């Protein structure tokens, strides 16, 4: 089981980062909103928005990785 998880994480690092970040962010959201009195539909909307936000964060962070990879390829070809 752990081997399959490790293989998946190595093959899909951004998706793995999205899942991990989303789990952490949703956990914090649910803990913070426990006494606020939100309706289930409001809470669901916040959870969905949080998952999307986690994906956007991983996507934006990946821009830097792509720039670093492009820069190292340019330097190695000179």
N, C-alpha and C positions, 0 to 999 in steps of 0.2 A: 504493500500500500504506500509506504513512504517513498519507495523508488518511483512509483507512478507519479506521485505529487512532485517529486524533485525533477523528474523528466519533463512534466508539464511546465513547471516554473522555468526550467532552462529553455524550453522551446517557445514559451510565451511570457517573456519577462514583463511586458507592459500590462498585459491582462492580469497577471499575478499581482502586480503592484496595485492595479485598480481594485481588485477584489480585496486585498489586504487593507488598503486605505479606506475603502467604502465600509468595510466591517468596523474599523476603528471609529470612523466618523459617525456611523449610524449608532454605534454603542454610546458614544458621547451625547449624541442628539437625544436618544431615548432616556438616558440618565438625566439629562438637563431638563427635559420636558415632562418628567414624570408627575410633577405637582402643578403643572400649568393649567390643566383642564381642557386640553385640546380634544376635539371630536376625533373619532377614528379616521374620518376622511381627511381632516387637516393633518393628522399625524402621518397618514399614508403619503400625502402630497409632499410633506417635508422629507420623508425618507427617500422618496423617488428623486426629489431635487438634490438631496445630499449625495445619492449614488451618482447622479449625472455630474455633479460638481467634482466628485472624486475622479471621475473619468477625465474631465477637463483638466484637472490638476496634473494627472499623469501625462496627458497628451502635451501640455505646455512644457512640462519638465523634459519630455522626450525631445523637444526642439533643441535643447542644449546638447543632448547626446549626439544628435545628428550633426550639429555644427562641429563638435569635437571630432567626430569620425571623419567628416569631410576635411577638416583642417589637418588631421594627421595623414590622410591619404595624399593631400596636396604636398605636404612637407616631405613625405617619403618618396614621391615621384620626382622631386627635384634633384 
